[in-house]
Amino acid sequence: MTNFKFLFHLILFSFFVTTVQGQTVVSSPDGKLTVNLAVKNGTPTYSVSYKGKLFLEPSPIGLKTDVGDFSTGLELKDKPVQNKIDETYELPTIKQSKVHYVANETVFSFTKENKTAIDITFRVSNNDVAFKYKVYPQKEALTAVVKEETSGFLFPEGTTSFLSAQSKAMAGWKRTMPSYEIPYVVDAAVGKNGDGEGYTFPCLFKVKNNGWVLISETGVDSQYCASRLLGNEKGLYTIGFPMEGENNGIGSSTPGIRLPGETPWRTITVGETLAPIVETTVPFDLVKPLYEASQKYQYTKGTWSWIIGMEKSMNYEEQKRYIDFSADLGYETLLVDALWDTQVGRDKIEELAKYAASKGVSFYLWYNSNGYWNDAPQTPRGIMNNSIARRKEMAWMKSIGVKGIKVDFFGGDKQETMKLYEEILFDANDYGIAVIFHGTTLPRGWERMFPNYVSSEAVLASENLYFGQKYCDTEAFSATLHTFIRNTVGSMDFGGSALNKFYNDKNTPNKGSKRMTSDVYALATAVLFQSSVQHFALAPNNLTDAPKWAIDFMKTVPTTWDEVKFIDGYPGKYAILARRHGNKWYVAGINAQKETVKIKVKLPMIAAGTELQQYTDDAQLNGKLTATKLKKNQEIEVTIPCNGAVVLVN
């Protein structure tokens, strides 16, 4: 009898789909997060609640294609298909190296005019909702153009937003936008549409006092375009496809799919605090590798001369000096930036590569994405957009021991551009070359999909600190946003952690823009900003003019992490996170507010009595390294001045 009761309860609790008053409810494994699907007069909607509180009001869902409108006139089949998802995987390039993904999946099948039309699949894990579409052949049609995706996200009244506007197509320097580099507007009312073109993913919202919602997408490859979020009145946001003018107007702004065919996943992360936003792995949970890695890729630290010395630093002697600098730091790579082909020359690059190898250093080489889509003049050009030239170049790179490439200036989200990203990655894997993208779109699950993918910029990154004082003045403000928005969904190639006080190659006072943040802040962002390969904005003079404790920290800080924990913070104000590498925890906090942050931090993952290295700033941003022991209650009080930081290491 006891065994029978146990079996009965097991069956009962494994049934995660219920029907209540005409609505089908899909629950998370812990039962706290629910999706309500309803169909009224042939039009489906969904809503999202957490612990009984509404986070998304009934929102539109569906597709409009050239073979049928699958947003209205639909009839839901009686019995949805249910699947229990329980998977584990390991991925060294993301925020958590070992992942156990558990979710409840429900496939809702719809007919139109008594013919199979479309499936809508929902996956609900404990803090994440994801959905995608599958379109079936219609009459003789085996292909379709998706003209519009009616998927929407309707927020309750009083919701505020933390969003980065999508730029106009072919705007900015040398017509290289969009490149996901527009500053964020924080704590803004909903109901706007950016600068008229919507917003770039990911998009963060605060739903009154209930909590937080992060909207994004994952699983985008050559089979679809990347998307954006369009703002509408009264808190409704909808999916938008690329602008027609992107990539010089060439290529379709609407995606084409074969039938049957699926769309990428739309993701919704929900939390009462920012912890689920910071800690989510949903961009990677929903995708699978598209090909096998040709080798075991290495994830390294490195330096680069361009961020401090710009184009004039691209010469043989300076690159040799930076090879020595990387070696002195114990770093394994050097990013050789634009114009290396003309200002150093290929023969000399081969010579430098041999010298670097003798020092235990290898290269990441910069390339222009080229093609017909912008006017960026930096070379090498005309290689990465052409499969014949690209593979020939990659064979040469392999012959001289190049570890990776950094490809720049894409400026578009069309399906054709997604195909180029995929082709570069696939070809590079054949030659054992890792890939970083710059001037680029957001990665969408790419760390797991493409084994040799490393990181993307897709953020207002460190180069802007060189270009203008206003970016230095707001550096900490921006960093507290990246921590909770951009970097939560994918690796971020920021290229920061500068220790020069002034952005020039000799750290000459009052020459160039002035760094307003502290040295401890530079250490903190090496922890806060996640990317498995880091090329830091350090300079050779830092070996003598930076504090020894700062250089020693930068020599040993990891670039891969096993775990992340949200500690405290608020976007645009301050951020405190903890990351674990092996048995060592790094706790990093920064402050962008004028007021000093003084807060007690609970560290339950570190044993009481453990000795901590503590990097702190005084009110004048003078940093120091001290030792302290974690109290019995595992709390420690931290003080972080404006533009300053704290770092704790066990």
N, C-alpha and C positions, 0 to 999 in steps of 0.2 A: 504493500500500500504506500509506504514512504517513497519508494522509487517511482511509483506511478505519479504521486503528487509532484515530485521533483521534475519529472518529464513534462507534466502538464504546465507547470510554471515556466519551464524553459521555452516551451512552444509559445506560450502566451506572451512572454516578454521579447521573444524574437520577432513578433508580429508588429512591425513599426509603422504600418500604414493603417489609418482608420478613416472612416467616413462619418462626418458629423454635419447635419443640416445642409447636405448638398456639397460640402467641402471635403476634399481629400487631404488628410493631414499626414505629412511625413516628418518623423521625429529623429533627432540625433540619438546616438547610442546611449547617452546619459539622460535623454528625455527632456533636456532643458531648451534646446533649439528646435523650432518647428517651422515647417513650410506648409501653408494652406493653399491648395490649388482649387480654384472654382471655375466653372464654365457657365456663363450666363448668356443666353441667346446666341450660342455658338462662339462666344469670345472668351478665351481663357485669361485668367489673372492669377497672380500668386501674391502672398504676403508672408512676412517673416517675423516671428516673435521669439523672444528669449526670456525664459522664466515668466511667461505670461505677459510680458511687456512688448508692445508693438514697435518694431524697429523699421519695418517697411510696410506701408499701407498697401492695399490691393493694387498691384502694378501690372501693366500690360506685358504680354509675352507672345512671341510668334515671329514669323518670317513672311516677307512678301517677295516672290520670285517671278521670273518670267514664265514659269510653268504653273503658277498658281499662287493665290493669296492664302497663306496658311496662318493668318492672324484672326480671321473671322469665318463663320460658317462651318465651324468644326464640331465634331461629335466625338466625345470621349468614350473609348471602349470600356467595357464594364470592369475588367480585372487588370490592373496594372501589374507589371512584372517587378518582383522585388528581389534584390540581391544584397547579401551581406558582404561588405568589402573589409578584408582583414589582410593587410600586406605589410611586410617589412622590407626596407631597402637601405643601402648605405651610399652616401654621396659626400665626398670630402670637401666639395666646393661651395656648400651652402652653410647656413647658420647652425645646422644640426646634422652631425655626421651619420647618425643612426636614427632612422625614423620608423615608427610603428603607426601605420595609418589605418584607422578603423572608421567606417562610415556605413550608413544605410543608403542604398540606391533604389530608386523607383523609376521605372520607365513607363511614362504615360503615352499611349498610342492613340492617335486621332485619325478619324476618317473625314473626308469631305465628299459630299454627294455619293456616299456609300462606297468610296474608294479609299484605300490606304493612302494617307497623305504625309503625316509627320509624326515623329516621336519627340517628346520632350523628356530628357533624363535629368533627374535631380539627384545629387549626392549631398547628404547631410552628415557631417562629422560634428564633434562636440562644439565647435565654434565657427564652423565654415559651412556655407551653402554654395554649391556649384550647380550650374545647369548648362546644357547644350542641346542642340537640335540635330535630328537626322531626317533628311528629306528622301522620299521614295520616288522611283520612276513614275512619271505621269504620262499615260498613253504611250506614245512612241519615244518620248523624250528621255534620254539617258544623261543629259547634262542640264545644268540650270545656272542662271545668274541670280544671285541674291540682291535684289534691288534695294531692300530695306529690312533692317531687323527692328522689330517693334519692341524688343526687350526694354523694359523700363524699371526704374527704381524710384518709387514715390515715398518721400520722407515725411514724417509727421511735422505738423506746424511747430515752429520753434527750433528746428534743426539748424545747426551752423556748419560751415564747410571750411576745409583747408585744402585749397586747390591750386594747381599750376595751369594757367591758360595754355591752350594750343595756339601756336603762332600762325600767322598767315602763311600760305604756301609760297615758296621761293622768296622768303623775306630774309632779312639779316645780312650778315657779312657774306658777300659773294653768292648771295641767293642760296644759302645752304640750309635754311630752315624748312620744315620743323625738325628740331633736334632735342626737344624736351628740356629746354634750358630757360624757360620763363619763370621768374620769381613767384613764390607762393603768395596768395592772399589768404590770411588766416582769420578765423572766427567771423567769417562773413555770412550774411543771410543767404539762404537758398533762393532760387528764382532768377539767377543771372546765367549768362552764357559766355563767361570769360571775356575775351576781346572780340566776340562774335563767332568764334570757331570752336567753342566748347573747351574741354579740359583733357589733359593727358593723364593716362593711368600711371600709378594708382591714385584713387581719389578718396580722401578721408573726410568723414562726417561725424559730428557729435550730436547725438539724438537727445537733446535736452539733458536731463540728469540721468537718463537711463543707461547711457554708455556710448560706444563708438562703433562705427561701421566703416570698413575699407572695401571699396569696389575696385576690381581689376579683371584681368583676363589671363588665360594661360593656354598653352598648346597651339600657339600660332606657328605655322611653318609655311612651306610653299603652296599648301592647299587652301590658303585663305589670306585675307588681308589682316593687318592690325587695325584696331579700332580706337575710338576716343569716346568721351562722354559729353553729350550735348545737354545743356541746361535749358529747362523750360519753366513756365510759370508754376507757381504753387508747389514747388519742391519736387517736381518730376524731372528725372534725368533719363535720357535714352541713349542707346548705342548709335554712334555715328561712324560711318566709313571714311576713308581718307578723302581729302579735298581733291577735286579734279585737277587743280593746278600743281599738285605735288609732282616731283620728279620732272619738272619742266613741262607738265601737262601730258607727258607720254604715259601710256598704260591706263588701265581701267581703274576707276575709283571704287567699283563694286566687284566683289569676289565671284569667281566661277567655281562650281563644284560638280563633280561627277555624281551620278545617281545610281544606287543610293549613296548619299554623302553626308558628312557631318561637319558641324561648325566647331570652332574652339570653345572652350569652357568660359563662362562668365562666373566670377567668384565674388562671394560676399562673406567677409569675415566680421563677426559680431562679438563684442565683449563689453562687460560692465566697466572694465578698466582697459588700458592700452596693452595689457599683457598678451591677450590673444592676437592682437595686431602685430606686435613685435615678434612673437614666437611662432606664428603660423608657418606651416610648410605646405600649404595647399597649392601654391603654384607648381610644386614638384610632385605632390601626391597624385595628381590627376594625369600625369603624362608618363611616357615610357621612352627609353633610349631608342633613337631612330637607326643607330648603327653601332657596331662594336668599336671600342677604342683600339687603335693600331698599336698602342704601347701604353705603359703606365706613365701618365703625365705628372710632372713635378710642379709644385706650387711654391713660389719663391718670393723673396723680397728683392728689390732692386732700386737703382737710382736713375735719374735722367737729367740731362743738362738743360733741356729746353725750358723747363718751368722757371728757372732762374736766369738763364743766359739767352733764351730765345734763339732766333735763327743764326745769330753771329757765333753761337757756341758750337754750331755744327761744322767742326773742322777736326782734322786728324789729331792734333795735340790735345785739344780739349776732351775729345772722346777717350783718348788714352788716359788722361787724367781721371776721368770718371770711371774707367775700368779699374784703375788703382783704388779709387775711392770705394767702389762696390766691394772690392776684395778686402780693403781695410775694415769694412763693416761686417764682413762675413756674408755679404749678399751674393746671390748667384746669378743675377741678371743685370743688364743695362738696357734701358729703352733708348734706342737710337732713333731720333725723331726726324721730322720732315727735312728734305733737301740733302739727305746723306748721299744720294746718288750723284748729285752735281757738285756739292761743296766738299765732299770727301772722295767720292769716286768708288766704283765697284772693286777695283783692284785693291785700293787702300782699305776698303771694308773687309775684304778677305784677309788682308794682313792684320787688321785690328782684331778680327775674329780669332785668329791664331794666337795673338798676344793675350786676348781675353781668356781663351781656353787654358793657357799656361797659368792663369791666375784663378782658375775655377769659376770663371764668369762666362756667360753666353748672352746672346742678343735677343731682344724683341725689336724687329724692324718696323718702322712706320710706313704706311702706304695710303695714298689717296684712293678712295673708292672709284673715282673717275666716272667715265661714261658721259651721258648727255644731261645730267640732272643738276649741275651747279657750275659756278665759275671759279671754284677754289683752284689757285694756280700751283700749289705746292706739289712737288714731285717726290717719289715716283708716281706718275699717272699712267693711265692706259694699260694697266696690268690686271688689277683685281677684278675688273668687270668683264674680262675676256678669258674663257676657259683655257684656250690654248696657251696664251701668254702667262696666265696665272699658274698653270701646272709646270710650265717650263721654269718660271721664277721659283716656285716652291722646290723643285728638284735642285736648283742652285743653292737655295737656302739650306736645304738638308745637307748638301755637300760641304758647307762651311760651318755646320753646327749651330745654325740659328734655332732657338728654342720656340719662338713665337712671333706673331705679327700683331700690329695694331692698325686697324683699317678705319679711316676717317671719312667724314663728309657724305653721309648717305642722304639725309633730308627727305624722307618719304616713307609712308606706311602701306603703299599699294602691294597687291599680291605679287607683282613682278619684283618688287624690292625684297619681299620676304624670300622669294626664290633665290635672289642673289646672296642674301645672308646664308641660306642653307647650302648653296653651292660652294661658297668660300670655305665654310666649315667642313663640308664633306671632303673637298679636295685637300684641305690642309691636313686632315686626319691621315690621309694616305701617306703623307710625308712626315708624320709625327710632329706637326706644328700646332701649337696652341694659339687661340685667337681671342683678342680683345677688340671690341668695337668702340669707336669714338665718333662724336657728332652723329648720334644714332638714336634709334628707337629703344624703348624699354625691352629688356629681355622678358620673355613670357614662357617660363618653364625651361629655358634653354640649357641650364646647367645639367639637367637630367636628360634632355632630348639629344643633345650634341655633346658627346664625351670630351671633346677637345675645346669646348667653349669655356672661357674663363670669366669674362666680365664685360660690362658696357658702361659708357659714361651716362648718357640720358639723365643728366643733372647739371645744375649750374656749378661746374667743377672748379678745381684749383686755379686753372689758367686765368679765370676772371679776377682772382686776387692780384695777379700781376697787372691786368689790364686797367683796373680802376680802383681808386681808394674807396669808393662807395661799397664795393664788394668786401673789402677788408673791414669796413665799419660794421657790416652786417654778417660777418662770417659766423659768429656763434649762433645768431638767430637762425640762419639757414641750416646749420648743422643740427639744431634741435628739431628741425622739420624732416630732414633726410632720415634721421634715426627712426621716426615714427611713420614715414610715408614711403619715399622712394626705395630705401634700402630694405624695407620689409619684404618685398616681393622678388628681389633679384640682386645679384652681385653688382656693386657700384664702383666703377673705375674713377675715383676722385682725384688721386695723385696729390695728396696733401701732406700734412704733418711737417710743414716747414719750420726750421729753427732759425733761419735768417730773420732778423728784425725788419730788414728792408728787402724788397724784391729786386735785387740786382746781384750780379755774379760775384761781387766782392763784399757784399753786406755793408756798403758805404752808407753812412747816415744821410737821411734826407734826399736820397736818390731813389726814385721810383716809389711805388705805393708802400705804405707802412703797415706791418702786421700789428693788429690791435689785441690779439689774443696772446695768452701766456705760453711759455714752453711746456708747462704741464698740459695745457689744452692740446698742444701738438701730439703729446703722448696719448691723451685720451681719445682723440679721433682715430688713432691707429687701431684702437680697440672698437670704438663705436661704428666705424665705417667698415663694412664687411666686403671683402673681395679676396679670393684665394691667391691672387698674385697682386702684389702691391709695389708700385714704383713711387717712392716717397719723394717729396720736394726738398730733400736735404741737399746740401752743398759741401764740397770738400773743405771749405773754411770752417765748417761746423766742428771738425775734429779738434780745432784749437779755440774757437770762440763760443761754443755752446757748452753748457754745464756737462760735466762728465756723466752725472747720473742720467741725463737725458739721452746722451749718445749710447750709454750702456743699455738703457731700456730699448731704444730703437734697434739695437743689434739683436736683441733676443725676443722681441714681441712676435708672436705667431701671426701667420696669415690664414690659417685654417682653424676651424673651431668645431668642438664637439657638442656644444650646447649654448643656448642663450637664455637669459632670464631678464624680464622687465623688472626694474626696481622701483622707479618713480619718474615723474616728469610730466610735462605738458607741452604740446607742439608750439614752438616759437618762444618758449620760456626757459625750460631747462630739461635735461635728459640724463637719466642714470640707468645704465644697463650693466649686466654681468655676462661675461663670456667665459666658457671653460675650454681649455686645451689640455687634453690628458687629465692629470690630477690638479692642474693649476687653474685657479679662477682669477680673472682680471675684472675688476669693478671700475667702471669709468663714468664720470659725471662731468657735465659742462653746464654753464649758466649764461644765458643771454640777457637776463633782466638787469636793470640798474640796481635793484635790491640784491643784497647778498643772500644766497640760499643757505639756510642753516637747518639741517634735517637729520633725524635719526634714521639710519639705514639698517634694516634687518637682513642678515645674511645667513639664513638657515642652512645653506649648502656648505658652509665652512664651519668646522668644529670649533667650539668654544675653547679659548686659550691659544688658538693658532696665532703665530706671529705673522703680522702683515707688513709688507713694504708699503709705505704711504707717501705718495707724491702730492704735495699740497701747494696752494698759492696763498700769499698774504694779500692784504687789501691793495698793495701796489703791484700785484702780479709777479712778485718775486717768488720763485719756486724753490722747494727743498724736498729732500728725501729723508724720512724718518722711519723708525720702526715702532710698531704698537702691537698690542695683543688684543684679540677679539674677546669681549667680555662674556661672562657666563650666559647672559641672555642673547648672545650672538648679535648684539646691536653695536653700532658705532656711529658717532655723531660726525657728520662731515659739514664743512663750511666751504662754499664755492662763491667767490666774488664774481662780479660781472666780467665776462670775457676770460674767466679763469676756469679751473678744472680741479678734479681730484681723481687719482688713480690708486687703487688698492690691489695688491698682488699677494696671494698666500704662498 
